[in-house]
Amino acid sequence: MTSFFIIAGILIFLLMIPYFVRMITGPTAIDRIMAVNAVGTKTSILLVLMGSIFHRVEMFVDFALAYALLNFIGSLAAARYIHQKSIDGDSNAHKSQPATTEA
């Protein structure tokens, strides 16, 4: 049964490779955030699989839950930062345009 968990872990890690590529080459910041979030989710799954391999699932589930919570909070913080930056960028764009007066 341990070999099944090892093979499953390797396959999940291989499925993470496209997300690593998206993190590096993502055209937008949102693409990069989503890739980081997906990698974090798969890492939580890998932690539970490691717990199954080491016969300490209860300990690794705690680690996986803590990691998933930090991943979620980090994604929210990054999304809020990008959203705030886009709002500030929009308001600055309106300020830089000269006001036109109509006669």
N, C-alpha and C positions, 0 to 999 in steps of 0.2 A: 504494500500500500504506500510505503514511503516513496518508491520510485514513481508512482502516479503523481504524487504531490510535487516531486522534483520536476517531472516532465511538464506538468501544468504550470509551474512557476517559470520555467524556461520559455514556454509558449507565451505566457502573459508578458514576460519581459520583451520577447521579440515583437509582440504587438505594440509595445511602447515606442519602438524605433520611429515609426512615422510621426508620432507626437513630438519626439525630440527634434526631428527635421523641421516640423512646423514651428517649434519654439525658436529655432535659429533663423529660419527663412520666412517666417510668417509675414505677410504683407502689411498687416495692421497689428496694433497692440492688442486688440480684442482676440485675434487669432492666437496670439502668444499666450494670453491669459487662459483661454479655453484649453490650449494644449497643456499648460502647467496644471490646470485643474484635473484634466483627464489623467495625466501622469500621477498626480497625487492620489486619485481614486484607485488606480491600478496598483500603486504602492501599498495602499491599505489592504487590498486583496492579497498581495504578496506577503505582507506581514502575517495575515491569518494563515496562509499556506505554510509559512515558516514555523508558526506555532504548531501546526499539525505535524510537521516533520520532526520537530524537537519534543513533541508530546507535552507541550506547555501552552495549549490553545488559550487558556484563560488569561495568561499574562500577555500574550501577543495580541489578543483581542482588545485589551485595554490600550496597548500601544497604537493599534490600528485606529481605534475610535479617537484617541487624542490627536493623532496625525490627521485624520479626516476633518476634525473640527478646526485645527489650525489651517488646513488647506482651504476650507470653506471661508474662514474669516479672512485669510489672505486674499482670496479671489474677490470677496466683497470689497475689501480695502482698495485693491488695485482698480476695480471697476468704478468705485466712487471717485478715486483720484483722477481717472481718465475722464469720467463724466464732468467733474468739476473743472478740469483743464479745458474741456471742450466748451463749457459754458463761458469760462473766462476768455477763451479765444474768440468766441462769437461776439461777446460784448466789446472786445478790443477791436475787432474787425469793423464794427459799426462806428467806433470812435475815430478810426483812422481815415474813414471816408469823409471828404469835405461835404459840408452841408450845402445844399443848393437852395437858393432863394428864388422864388418865382415872383415876377412883377405883376 
